[in-house]
Amino acid sequence: MMAKRAQGTIEYLVIIAIVVVIALVVVGLLLQVMNQGSGVPETTAKTAWKSAEPWAIVDWTMKDVGTDCNLTLILKNNSYEAMDLNSIRISDKNWGLGASNGGAISGIPAGSTTTADQVVIQHMACTGGQKYSVAKAGIFIDYNSATIAGKVQAGTADIVGTAQ
């Protein structure tokens, strides 16, 4: 008699475990579907950029400046030598070319950071609180190393976030 009672308890626990697993799968699928509209999550993009070489973008913000957007980038020299930052070019098929950072920054030591805060993206709407995405295919960092001038680093990941 005791064996049948134990078998019923085990069957009950197995059924509960199966229901819990199904519920977790459904919740996971729902979260995945809800995140598809936003593209790459901001934390994933920032992680990819922080390990980029020779220039890493450790942080960014986007602000509305009328009909254009102002992108502020904090760049880190991840190389072993001092480098010059010539310009940052951002372009997209939908809104054209974004201006560079407003001027070259010379002699940035290895491992140090600099701020490029004049990257104006023309004709892009970025109202405060609105999500934005800049595709990696349109991000170019022009720089000089100690030995070669005019190098270009292509985008490592998209730049995504919520405008301020």
Buried (B, 14 or more C-beta within 10 A) or exposed (E): EEEEEEEEEEEEEEEEEEEEEEEEEEEEEEEEEEEEEEBBEBEEBBEBBBEBEBBBBBBBBBBBEEEBBBBBBBBBBBBEEBBBBBBBBBBBEEBEEBBBBEEEBEEBEEEEBBEBBBBBBEEBEBEEEEBBBBBBEBBBBBBBBEEEEEBEBEBBBBBBBBBB
